[in-house]
């Protein structure tokens, strides 16, 4: 990882930023509070490796941005390695990978509850899908 320029992009709240290896010397951090800010960050990217932490709150007021953001991530991945991290599986992620992802690896321990349903957690550490 030392030879890559890495950009970490988080949303309103990051669950993994404090856990990243502190030996990474070429790490830049940007925060997107809206889906439009995330699009701008992706358009301005000049890094060779991106870690994008998925934040479902970015789409609360603009669900139509999910498709545009998926296109921007795909475009960015042509010039850089993009890792999209999510701590839970959401319908936005479902939409992104069904339409545009070339490769998807999903390893997670819990799934976002459907609206109006109780939260149904999977066994901790279980693998749900590997596509």
Residue frames as a rotation matrix with the C-alpha (Angstrom) as fourth column:
UNK 1
0.562 0.827 0.000 0.00
0.827 -0.562 0.000 0.00
0.000 0.000 -1.000 0.00
UNK 2
0.161 -0.565 -0.809 2.98
0.435 -0.696 0.572 2.33
-0.886 -0.444 0.133 0.45
UNK 3
-0.785 -0.584 0.207 3.45
0.418 -0.252 0.873 2.83
-0.457 0.772 0.441 -3.28
UNK 4
-0.274 0.778 0.565 -0.12
0.845 -0.086 0.528 3.97
0.460 0.623 -0.633 -3.98
UNK 5
-0.941 0.188 0.281 -1.75
-0.272 -0.915 -0.298 7.34
0.201 -0.356 0.913 -3.48
UNK 6
-0.587 0.727 -0.355 -4.82
0.754 0.651 0.086 6.41
0.294 -0.217 -0.931 -1.46
UNK 7
-0.710 0.495 0.501 -7.98
-0.502 -0.855 0.133 8.43
0.494 -0.157 0.855 -1.01
UNK 8
-0.746 0.547 -0.379 -10.40
0.666 0.618 -0.419 7.52
0.005 -0.565 -0.825 1.76
UNK 9
-0.684 0.621 0.383 -13.89
-0.371 -0.748 0.551 8.97
0.628 0.235 0.742 1.29
UNK 10
-0.799 0.481 -0.360 -16.38
0.591 0.521 -0.615 8.79
-0.108 -0.705 -0.701 4.13
UNK 11
-0.051 0.872 0.487 -19.89
0.530 -0.389 0.753 10.04
0.847 0.296 -0.442 4.56
UNK 12
0.465 0.358 0.810 -21.38
-0.386 -0.741 0.549 11.69
0.797 -0.568 -0.207 7.61
UNK 13
0.543 -0.262 0.798 -19.90
-0.766 0.235 0.599 9.12
-0.345 -0.936 -0.073 9.98
UNK 14
0.108 -0.594 -0.797 -16.99
-0.689 0.533 -0.491 6.74
0.717 0.602 -0.352 9.49
UNK 15
0.922 0.219 0.320 -16.81
-0.381 0.665 0.643 3.33
-0.072 -0.715 0.696 11.12
UNK 16
0.784 -0.611 0.108 -13.39
0.620 0.781 -0.077 2.38
-0.037 0.127 0.991 9.73
UNK 17
0.658 -0.570 0.492 -11.27
-0.112 -0.721 -0.684 5.53
0.745 0.395 -0.538 9.47
UNK 18
0.457 -0.486 0.745 -9.82
-0.890 -0.249 0.383 5.09
-0.001 -0.838 -0.546 12.95
UNK 19
0.666 -0.146 0.732 -9.02
-0.118 0.948 0.297 1.44
-0.737 -0.284 0.614 12.11
UNK 20
0.941 -0.337 -0.042 -6.93
-0.009 0.096 -0.995 2.10
0.340 0.936 0.087 8.99
UNK 21
0.452 -0.858 -0.245 -3.27
0.892 0.432 0.134 1.22
-0.009 -0.279 0.960 9.20
UNK 22
0.873 -0.117 -0.473 -1.33
0.039 -0.951 0.305 4.26
-0.486 -0.285 -0.826 10.39
UNK 23
-0.130 -0.976 0.176 1.71
0.284 0.134 0.950 3.17
-0.950 0.174 0.259 8.36
UNK 24
0.253 0.278 0.926 0.00
0.967 -0.033 -0.254 4.25
-0.040 0.960 -0.277 5.15
UNK 25
-0.438 -0.577 -0.689 1.93
0.577 -0.769 0.276 7.41
-0.689 -0.277 0.670 4.28
UNK 26
-0.998 0.068 0.000 0.07
-0.039 -0.574 0.818 8.45
0.056 0.816 0.576 1.15
UNK 27
-0.384 0.913 -0.139 -3.46
0.921 0.390 0.017 8.61
0.070 -0.122 -0.990 2.59
UNK 28
-0.929 0.261 0.262 -5.74
-0.242 -0.965 0.103 11.55
0.280 0.032 0.960 1.89
UNK 29
-0.601 0.770 -0.214 -9.14
0.742 0.438 -0.507 11.81
-0.296 -0.464 -0.835 3.57
UNK 30
-0.872 0.458 0.171 -12.23
-0.321 -0.800 0.507 13.54
0.369 0.387 0.845 2.17
UNK 31
-0.708 0.707 -0.011 -15.73
0.382 0.369 -0.847 13.65
-0.595 -0.604 -0.531 3.58
UNK 32
-0.819 0.546 0.179 -18.93
0.002 -0.308 0.951 13.82
0.574 0.779 0.251 1.56
UNK 33
-0.824 0.566 0.034 -22.03
-0.126 -0.124 -0.984 15.08
-0.553 -0.815 0.173 3.35
UNK 34
0.316 0.917 -0.244 -24.27
-0.563 -0.026 -0.826 14.72
-0.764 0.399 0.508 0.27
UNK 35
0.412 -0.115 0.904 -24.35
0.573 0.804 -0.159 12.49
-0.708 0.584 0.398 -2.78
UNK 36
0.958 -0.055 0.283 -23.53
0.195 -0.598 -0.777 15.55
0.212 0.799 -0.562 -4.90
UNK 37
0.546 -0.812 0.204 -20.34
-0.808 -0.448 0.382 16.16
-0.219 -0.373 -0.902 -2.91
UNK 38
0.182 -0.450 0.874 -19.38
-0.035 0.885 0.463 12.52
-0.983 -0.115 0.146 -3.40
UNK 39
0.754 0.131 0.643 -19.85
0.616 0.198 -0.762 12.91
-0.227 0.971 0.069 -7.17
UNK 40
0.895 -0.433 0.109 -17.59
-0.368 -0.853 -0.369 15.97
0.253 0.291 -0.923 -7.14
UNK 41
0.308 -0.806 0.505 -14.90
-0.683 0.183 0.707 14.16
-0.663 -0.563 -0.494 -5.18
UNK 42
0.303 -0.152 0.941 -14.97
0.417 0.909 0.013 11.28
-0.857 0.388 0.339 -7.68
UNK 43
0.904 0.081 0.419 -14.78
0.421 -0.332 -0.844 13.67
0.070 0.940 -0.334 -10.65
UNK 44
0.731 -0.645 0.221 -11.75
-0.636 -0.762 -0.120 15.44
0.246 -0.053 -0.968 -9.14
UNK 45
0.841 -0.356 0.408 -9.95
-0.029 0.722 0.691 12.20
-0.541 -0.593 0.597 -8.24
UNK 46
0.523 -0.747 -0.410 -6.24
-0.703 -0.107 -0.703 11.84
0.481 0.656 -0.582 -9.01
UNK 47
-0.045 -0.480 0.876 -5.48
-0.868 0.453 0.204 8.94
-0.495 -0.751 -0.437 -6.67
UNK 48
-0.528 -0.227 -0.819 -4.66
-0.691 0.675 0.258 5.39
0.494 0.702 -0.513 -7.75
UNK 49
-0.655 0.340 -0.674 -6.60
0.517 0.853 -0.072 3.67
0.551 -0.396 -0.735 -4.96
UNK 50
-0.463 0.592 0.660 -9.92
-0.646 -0.735 0.207 4.78
0.608 -0.330 0.722 -3.45
UNK 51
-0.788 0.384 -0.481 -11.68
0.592 0.686 -0.423 3.48
0.167 -0.618 -0.768 -0.38
UNK 52
-0.569 0.701 0.430 -15.27
-0.468 -0.706 0.531 4.72
0.676 0.101 0.730 -0.41
UNK 53
-0.945 0.304 -0.124 -17.24
0.269 0.503 -0.821 4.10
-0.187 -0.809 -0.557 2.76
UNK 54
-0.505 0.832 0.231 -20.90
0.360 -0.040 0.932 3.77
0.785 0.554 -0.279 1.81
UNK 55
-0.925 0.301 -0.233 -23.22
0.099 -0.400 -0.911 6.01
-0.367 -0.866 0.340 3.82
UNK 56
-0.445 0.818 0.363 -26.95
0.881 0.326 0.344 5.41
0.163 0.473 -0.866 3.17
UNK 57
0.130 0.492 -0.861 -27.74
0.642 -0.703 -0.305 8.83
-0.756 -0.513 -0.407 4.66
UNK 58
-0.755 -0.495 -0.430 -26.31
0.004 -0.659 0.752 10.46
-0.655 0.567 0.499 1.51
UNK 59
-0.919 0.383 0.094 -29.34
0.177 0.188 0.966 9.29
0.352 0.905 -0.241 -0.48
UNK 60
-0.562 0.744 -0.363 -32.17
0.634 0.106 -0.766 10.22
-0.531 -0.660 -0.531 1.89
UNK 61
0.098 0.605 -0.790 -33.19
-0.081 -0.786 -0.612 13.27
-0.992 0.124 -0.028 -0.15
UNK 62
0.167 -0.128 -0.978 -31.97
-0.946 -0.299 -0.123 12.11
-0.277 0.946 -0.171 -3.56
UNK 63
0.275 0.020 0.961 -32.62
-0.112 0.994 0.011 8.43
-0.955 -0.111 0.275 -4.29
UNK 64
0.987 0.138 0.086 -32.20
0.071 0.116 -0.991 9.10
-0.147 0.984 0.104 -8.02
UNK 65
0.480 -0.874 -0.078 -28.51
-0.876 -0.472 -0.104 9.83
0.055 0.118 -0.992 -7.37
UNK 66
0.354 -0.343 0.870 -27.79
-0.304 0.837 0.454 6.15
-0.884 -0.425 0.192 -6.70
UNK 67
0.743 -0.015 0.669 -27.61
0.568 0.543 -0.619 5.36
-0.354 0.840 0.412 -10.42
UNK 68
0.853 -0.450 0.264 -25.51
-0.177 -0.727 -0.664 8.42
0.491 0.519 -0.700 -11.21
UNK 69
0.411 -0.722 0.557 -23.13
-0.867 -0.121 0.484 7.62
-0.282 -0.681 -0.675 -8.39
UNK 70
0.507 -0.190 0.841 -22.81
0.126 0.981 0.146 4.02
-0.853 0.032 0.521 -9.58
UNK 71
0.875 -0.184 0.449 -21.86
0.448 -0.051 -0.893 5.35
0.187 0.982 0.038 -13.04
UNK 72
0.675 -0.643 0.362 -19.29
-0.621 -0.760 -0.193 7.70
0.399 -0.095 -0.912 -11.48
UNK 73
0.381 -0.530 0.758 -17.77
-0.593 0.489 0.640 4.86
-0.710 -0.693 -0.128 -9.45
UNK 74
0.662 -0.100 0.743 -17.54
0.493 0.804 -0.331 2.70
-0.564 0.586 0.582 -12.56
UNK 75
0.867 -0.349 0.356 -15.89
0.115 -0.555 -0.824 5.53
0.485 0.755 -0.441 -14.51
UNK 76
0.534 -0.679 0.504 -13.43
-0.845 -0.444 0.297 6.15
0.022 -0.585 -0.811 -11.67
UNK 77
0.511 -0.306 0.803 -12.59
-0.217 0.858 0.465 2.44
-0.832 -0.412 0.372 -11.54
UNK 78
0.931 -0.206 0.301 -11.25
0.353 0.298 -0.887 2.62
0.093 0.932 0.350 -15.10
UNK 79
0.390 -0.809 0.441 -8.34
-0.175 -0.535 -0.827 4.72
0.904 0.245 -0.350 -13.85
UNK 80
-0.462 -0.494 0.737 -8.07
-0.810 -0.102 -0.577 3.66
0.360 -0.864 -0.353 -10.21
UNK 81
-0.641 0.260 -0.722 -8.84
0.393 0.919 -0.018 0.76
0.660 -0.295 -0.691 -7.94
UNK 82
-0.338 0.630 0.699 -12.09
-0.735 -0.640 0.222 1.42
0.588 -0.439 0.679 -6.08
UNK 83
-0.764 0.167 -0.623 -13.10
0.474 0.801 -0.366 -0.37
0.438 -0.575 -0.691 -2.91
UNK 84
-0.219 0.790 0.573 -16.65
-0.555 -0.584 0.593 0.40
0.803 -0.189 0.566 -1.83
UNK 85
-0.882 -0.154 -0.445 -17.09
0.268 0.613 -0.744 -0.55
0.387 -0.775 -0.499 1.81
UNK 86
-0.059 0.886 0.460 -20.42
-0.603 -0.399 0.691 -0.83
0.795 -0.237 0.558 3.61
UNK 87
-0.862 -0.248 0.441 -21.05
-0.506 0.418 -0.754 -2.04
0.003 -0.874 -0.486 7.14
UNK 88
-0.267 0.808 0.525 -24.59
0.016 0.549 -0.836 -3.14
-0.964 -0.214 -0.159 6.19
UNK 89
-0.833 0.087 0.547 -26.26
0.550 0.241 0.799 -4.21
-0.062 0.967 -0.248 2.94
UNK 90
-0.364 0.713 -0.599 -28.73
-0.095 -0.669 -0.737 -1.58
-0.927 -0.211 0.311 1.71
UNK 91
0.514 0.620 0.593 -31.07
0.564 0.277 -0.778 -1.29
-0.647 0.734 -0.208 -1.27
UNK 92
0.764 -0.318 -0.561 -28.76
-0.542 -0.788 -0.292 1.41
-0.349 0.527 -0.775 -2.69
UNK 93
-0.340 -0.923 0.179 -25.88
-0.695 0.375 0.614 -1.07
-0.634 0.084 -0.769 -2.79
UNK 94
-0.105 0.412 0.905 -28.18
0.371 0.861 -0.349 -3.65
-0.923 0.299 -0.243 -4.35
UNK 95
0.868 0.492 -0.068 -29.06
0.159 -0.407 -0.900 -1.23
-0.470 0.770 -0.431 -7.12
UNK 96
0.412 -0.794 -0.448 -25.41
-0.819 -0.538 0.200 -0.27
-0.400 0.284 -0.871 -7.69
UNK 97
-0.528 -0.746 0.406 -24.05
-0.489 0.658 0.572 -3.76
-0.694 0.103 -0.712 -8.07
UNK 98
0.121 0.630 0.767 -26.95
0.403 0.675 -0.618 -5.20
-0.907 0.384 -0.172 -10.08
UNK 99
0.922 0.383 -0.047 -26.61
0.139 -0.442 -0.886 -2.63
-0.360 0.811 -0.460 -12.81
UNK 100
0.850 -0.524 -0.056 -23.00
-0.436 -0.640 -0.633 -1.59
0.296 0.562 -0.772 -13.01
UNK 101
0.381 -0.774 0.506 -20.48
-0.708 0.108 0.698 -3.56
-0.595 -0.624 -0.506 -10.99
UNK 102
0.180 -0.441 -0.879 -17.89
-0.783 0.477 -0.399 -5.67
0.595 0.760 -0.260 -12.80
UNK 103
-0.364 -0.318 -0.875 -16.92
0.310 0.845 -0.436 -7.60
0.878 -0.430 -0.210 -9.67
UNK 104
0.235 0.475 0.848 -18.68
-0.737 -0.482 0.473 -7.70
0.633 -0.737 0.237 -6.34
UNK 105
-0.488 -0.352 -0.799 -17.47
0.336 0.769 -0.544 -9.40
0.806 -0.534 -0.257 -3.18
UNK 106
0.153 0.642 0.751 -19.95
-0.635 -0.519 0.573 -9.25
0.757 -0.564 0.329 -0.35
UNK 107
-0.330 -0.235 -0.914 -18.91
0.578 0.716 -0.392 -10.49
0.746 -0.658 -0.100 3.05
UNK 108
-0.443 0.248 0.861 -21.05
-0.551 -0.833 -0.044 -9.21
0.707 -0.495 0.506 5.86
UNK 109
-0.939 0.016 -0.343 -22.52
0.272 0.647 -0.712 -10.10
0.210 -0.762 -0.612 9.19
UNK 110
-0.375 0.868 -0.326 -25.78
0.433 -0.147 -0.889 -8.16
-0.819 -0.475 -0.321 9.21
UNK 111
-0.616 0.294 0.731 -28.33
0.722 -0.160 0.673 -6.97
0.315 0.942 -0.113 6.70
UNK 112
-0.941 0.324 0.096 -30.28
-0.338 -0.910 -0.241 -3.72
0.009 -0.260 0.966 6.77
UNK 113
-0.560 0.797 0.225 -33.87
0.435 0.514 -0.739 -4.32
-0.705 -0.316 -0.635 7.84
UNK 114
-0.611 0.476 0.632 -36.63
0.623 -0.203 0.756 -3.84
0.488 0.856 -0.173 5.29
UNK 115
-0.798 0.369 0.477 -39.00
-0.479 -0.868 -0.130 -0.96
0.366 -0.333 0.869 5.98
UNK 116
0.153 0.950 0.271 -41.70
-0.917 0.034 0.398 -1.97
0.369 -0.309 0.877 8.41
UNK 117
0.669 0.018 -0.743 -39.94
0.075 0.993 0.091 -5.20
0.739 -0.116 0.663 9.41
UNK 118
0.892 -0.417 0.177 -37.94
-0.214 -0.044 0.976 -6.08
-0.399 -0.908 -0.128 12.48
UNK 119
0.189 -0.915 -0.355 -34.21
-0.978 -0.144 -0.151 -6.23
0.087 0.376 -0.923 12.08
UNK 120
0.985 0.055 0.164 -33.11
-0.061 0.998 0.033 -9.73
-0.162 -0.042 0.986 11.10
UNK 121
0.287 -0.955 -0.074 -29.40
-0.930 -0.296 0.217 -10.06
-0.230 0.006 -0.973 11.78
UNK 122
0.645 -0.207 -0.735 -27.36
-0.237 0.860 -0.451 -12.85
0.726 0.465 0.506 10.28
UNK 123
0.807 -0.451 -0.382 -24.90
0.582 0.492 0.648 -14.83
-0.104 -0.745 0.659 12.34
UNK 124
0.739 -0.588 -0.328 -21.91
-0.473 -0.800 0.368 -12.60
-0.480 -0.117 -0.870 13.18
UNK 125
-0.252 -0.967 -0.038 -19.03
-0.618 0.130 0.775 -13.15
-0.745 0.219 -0.630 10.78
UNK 126
0.112 0.327 0.938 -21.07
0.444 0.828 -0.341 -15.20
-0.889 0.455 -0.053 8.31
UNK 127
-0.884 -0.391 -0.255 -20.55
-0.092 -0.391 0.916 -14.83
-0.458 0.833 0.310 4.60
UNK 128
0.050 0.997 -0.058 -23.73
-0.186 -0.047 -0.981 -13.88
-0.981 0.060 0.183 2.80
UNK 129
0.933 0.277 0.231 -22.65
0.178 0.203 -0.963 -13.75
-0.313 0.939 0.140 -0.82
UNK 130
-0.168 -0.959 -0.229 -19.56
-0.130 -0.209 0.969 -13.95
-0.977 0.193 -0.090 -2.96
UNK 131
0.806 0.556 0.205 -20.21
0.187 0.089 -0.978 -13.06
-0.562 0.826 -0.033 -6.58
